[in-house]
Amino acid sequence: MKFSKQFQLYESEATLFINQLKQNNAHLEQNQREGRALLWDKAPLDLDTQKRNDASRLEQPAYVYQSKI
């Protein structure tokens, strides 16, 4: 979708704010990448560890709150 010449150079307030924030804090994107790596990017498990984890799981009963009396 093409905009007219009037709207081609338009930048929203949010875009201007983000661009200004990135200019003022040059290390911001690097800190975001480090935070993502810390919380989300996990090293893959080897197959032996994964098999041991799967074998050690206990089967959950169908109705957890029912007593076995």
FIVEX-478115 format. One record per residue (C-alpha): z, x, y; residue number from 1. Coordinates in pm, whole numbers. Each point is the difference from the previous one (the first is absolute). Layout:
<mises>
MISE;c3;c1;c2;i
MISE;Z;X;Y;NUM $
...
</mises>
This chain:
<mises>
MISE;c3;c1;c2;i
MISE;0;0;0;1 $
MISE;-105;148;330;2 $
MISE;186;-61;319;3 $
MISE;-161;-14;339;4 $
MISE;14;304;224;5 $
MISE;299;-154;174;6 $
MISE;219;25;-313;7 $
MISE;-123;328;-153;8 $
MISE;253;214;187;9 $
MISE;292;-241;-36;10 $
MISE;318;131;-162;11 $
MISE;295;-228;-64;12 $
MISE;348;73;127;13 $
MISE;111;83;-353;14 $
MISE;-280;255;-43;15 $
MISE;80;157;335;16 $
MISE;368;20;-92;17 $
MISE;-70;165;-335;18 $
MISE;-243;250;152;19 $
MISE;253;89;270;20 $
MISE;276;34;-260;21 $
MISE;-215;238;-206;22 $
MISE;-77;209;309;23 $
MISE;367;25;97;24 $
MISE;115;81;-356;25 $
MISE;-256;232;-156;26 $
MISE;206;38;-320;27 $
MISE;35;-376;-55;28 $
MISE;-273;-33;-263;29 $
MISE;130;300;-195;30 $
MISE;349;-153;-5;31 $
MISE;-147;-327;-126;32 $
MISE;-177;181;-285;33 $
MISE;320;184;-94;34 $
MISE;198;-325;0;35 $
MISE;-257;-170;-220;36 $
MISE;3;292;-243;37 $
MISE;378;-14;-11;38 $
MISE;22;-372;-76;39 $
MISE;-321;-99;-177;40 $
MISE;-199;290;-140;41 $
MISE;166;86;-330;42 $
MISE;-94;274;-243;43 $
MISE;-150;-136;-323;44 $
MISE;225;-8;-307;45 $
MISE;-100;192;-307;46 $
MISE;-75;-202;-314;47 $
MISE;312;112;-189;48 $
MISE;231;-117;276;49 $
MISE;-185;-330;28;50 $
MISE;22;-59;-377;51 $
MISE;375;77;2;52 $
MISE;55;-240;290;53 $
MISE;-193;-276;-173;54 $
MISE;184;54;-330;55 $
MISE;342;-9;166;56 $
MISE;-46;-340;165;57 $
MISE;206;-287;-134;58 $
MISE;-164;-335;-57;59 $
MISE;130;-264;236;60 $
MISE;107;-329;-157;61 $
MISE;-202;-312;78;62 $
MISE;283;-166;192;63 $
MISE;224;259;158;64 $
MISE;292;-225;90;65 $
MISE;46;-158;-343;66 $
MISE;298;140;-190;67 $
MISE;-34;103;-364;68 $
MISE;309;-187;-113;69 $
</mises>
